[in-house]
Amino acid sequence: MTEKARRPLPHDFHPPVASFSVESDDVAPGGSLKQDQVFAGGNTSPQLRWSGFPEGTKSVAVTCYDPDAPTGSGFWHWTVFDLPVSVTELPAGAGSGSFPGLPSGAVHVRNDYGTRDFGGAAPPPGDGEHRYVFTVYAVDAEKLGVDADASPAVVGFNLRFHAIGRAQLVGTYEVPAEG
């Protein structure tokens, strides 16, 4: 199979905003996701922590997006928003199961699997390496103004106009071709 063209990252088309830091004990920048973050291997959202978000931040949103999915529009694995500004870390599993460590009032919308939680990596066998873009947004409002019935695209639209800062961490995952 020939190398496929890399699609742009989701923020390449957004206006510039302040940057800050996001780190993870589970996802190394540019490194392969752990089996826990794979759909068939645990389906567990990774631990994330962030710091240095800009003054005026009133809430936080977190997303995970695969721009390399063979859909023409990428694949949303996780979208949660309306996290209080006092929250600067989500433990592993906060977006999974009973949502341990997810603060009250946080809102999940459906991912592209159709569930309101973190859906792990599951690229097609032989499709090459996929990038998983974990983004933490600093938001200028306590509530983003959409509810759990919104699509990730609608949340992204609102974040486009309310994000005053953004931090991202990109992990990768690949399933070798069968046979």
C-alpha distance (Angstrom), angle and dihedral (degrees) to the residues before:
residue distance angle dihedral
M1 . . .
T2 3.78 . .
E3 3.77 121.4 .
K4 3.79 109.9 -88.7
A5 3.77 121.9 -133.5
R6 3.78 114.5 -95.0
R7 3.77 112.7 -117.9
P8 3.80 118.8 -136.7
L9 3.78 119.3 -94.6
P10 3.81 114.9 -102.8
H11 3.80 94.9 -107.6
D12 3.79 96.0 51.8
F13 3.81 88.3 92.4
H14 3.81 98.0 45.2
P15 3.77 125.8 91.6
P16 3.80 114.7 -97.1
V17 3.80 116.5 -91.1
A18 3.79 133.9 177.2
S19 3.77 115.6 -68.5
F20 3.77 128.0 -138.1
S21 3.81 136.9 170.0
V22 3.80 131.7 -77.8
E23 3.79 122.5 178.9
S24 3.77 136.1 173.4
D25 3.78 138.3 -160.7
D26 3.82 86.9 -150.9
V27 3.83 105.5 41.9
A28 3.80 121.8 51.4
P29 3.83 115.0 -158.1
G30 3.80 106.1 -93.3
G31 3.80 91.1 -3.6
S32 3.77 129.1 123.0
L33 3.79 117.7 -87.8
K34 3.78 116.2 -109.5
Q35 3.81 119.3 -109.9
D36 3.83 88.2 -104.4
Q37 3.82 89.3 66.9
V38 3.82 92.6 50.8
F39 3.80 118.7 97.5
A40 3.82 94.0 -125.9
G41 3.80 95.1 34.3
G42 3.79 104.2 57.8
N43 3.80 106.8 -47.2
T44 3.81 89.3 -137.9
S45 3.79 122.6 154.2
P46 3.82 111.4 -123.3
Q47 3.77 126.6 -113.1
L48 3.83 109.9 -97.7
R49 3.81 131.5 -177.0
W50 3.78 129.3 -179.7
S51 3.78 138.9 -171.4
G52 3.77 142.4 173.7
F53 3.80 97.8 46.5
P54 3.80 115.0 166.4
E55 3.78 127.3 -89.1
G56 3.79 110.0 -94.0
T57 3.80 94.2 43.9
K58 3.81 108.3 143.8
S59 3.82 101.2 170.5
V60 3.78 141.9 0.8
A61 3.80 135.2 -127.4
V62 3.82 128.7 -164.7
T63 3.80 127.4 -159.8
C64 3.80 138.5 173.5
Y65 3.80 117.7 -156.3
D66 3.81 134.2 175.5
P67 3.84 108.8 -150.7
D68 3.82 90.5 -178.1
A69 3.82 98.0 61.7
P70 3.81 111.1 124.6
T71 3.80 93.7 -116.2
G72 3.79 105.3 96.4
S73 3.80 87.9 -119.3
G74 3.80 104.5 52.4
F75 3.81 123.9 -121.1
W76 3.81 129.4 -84.7
H77 3.81 111.5 -141.7
W78 3.79 99.7 173.3
T79 3.80 139.4 6.5
V80 3.80 122.0 174.2
F81 3.81 125.7 158.7
D82 3.82 144.7 164.1
L83 3.81 90.4 64.5
P84 3.82 109.0 160.5
V85 3.80 114.5 -105.4
S86 3.82 87.8 -119.5
V87 3.83 89.2 68.5
T88 3.80 110.0 91.4
E89 3.80 99.5 160.8
L90 3.77 140.6 38.5
P91 3.80 117.0 -158.8
A92 3.80 121.5 -132.3
G93 3.79 108.1 -78.0
A94 3.83 95.6 24.8
G95 3.81 88.9 125.5
S96 3.79 94.4 42.1
G97 3.81 139.5 71.5
S98 3.79 111.1 -17.8
F99 3.84 90.4 -3.6
P100 3.82 97.6 -115.1
G101 3.79 110.5 -158.9
L102 3.80 95.1 11.8
P103 3.81 107.7 132.5
S104 3.78 121.8 -119.8
G105 3.80 112.6 -94.0
A106 3.81 95.3 30.8
V107 3.81 111.6 135.2
H108 3.82 126.1 -142.8
V109 3.78 120.6 -163.8
R110 3.79 124.2 -162.0
N111 3.76 116.1 -77.6
D112 3.80 119.9 -143.2
Y113 3.81 89.3 -87.5
G114 3.81 85.8 65.0
T115 3.82 97.1 -112.8
R116 3.80 130.4 112.8
D117 3.79 98.2 -123.1
F118 3.79 142.7 58.4
G119 3.80 112.6 -51.6
G120 3.79 113.1 -161.9
A121 3.78 130.5 -130.7
A122 3.81 116.3 -70.8
P123 3.79 110.9 160.4
P124 3.81 115.9 175.0
P125 3.82 114.2 -93.7
G126 3.78 110.9 -91.8
D127 3.82 94.4 12.4
G128 3.78 92.2 117.4
E129 3.75 130.4 -123.0
H130 3.81 116.6 -24.0
R131 3.80 124.3 -158.1
Y132 3.80 120.3 -133.9
V133 3.79 110.1 -156.2
F134 3.81 112.8 -157.2
T135 3.79 107.3 -166.7
V136 3.79 128.6 -173.7
Y137 3.81 114.2 -162.5
A138 3.80 127.3 -158.1
V139 3.81 104.1 -143.6
D140 3.82 127.4 -156.9
A141 3.84 94.0 -141.7
E142 3.81 133.6 57.7
K143 3.82 89.1 -131.8
L144 3.79 122.9 33.6
G145 3.80 91.5 -145.6
V146 3.81 100.2 -119.7
D147 3.79 130.0 94.0
A148 3.81 137.7 -137.0
D149 3.82 91.1 -82.2
A150 3.82 92.3 65.4
S151 3.79 119.3 104.9
P152 3.81 120.9 -119.5
A153 3.82 86.9 -108.5
V154 3.83 91.3 58.0
V155 3.80 90.4 47.2
G156 3.82 88.4 49.6
F157 3.79 90.6 49.7
N158 3.80 90.4 53.8
L159 3.80 91.9 44.6
R160 3.81 88.8 53.1
F161 3.81 88.3 64.8
H162 3.82 99.9 34.1
A163 3.81 104.5 39.0
I164 3.79 112.3 106.6
G165 3.79 93.5 171.1
R166 3.77 139.1 19.5
A167 3.79 137.0 -167.0
Q168 3.78 124.9 -177.0
L169 3.77 138.7 -169.6
V170 3.80 120.0 -168.4
G171 3.80 122.7 -155.0
T172 3.79 126.9 175.1
Y173 3.79 138.4 -141.4
E174 3.79 135.3 -178.8
V175 3.79 135.2 -176.9
P176 3.82 112.0 -151.8
A177 3.78 119.5 -125.5
E178 3.79 114.1 -88.3
G179 3.76 119.5 -108.3
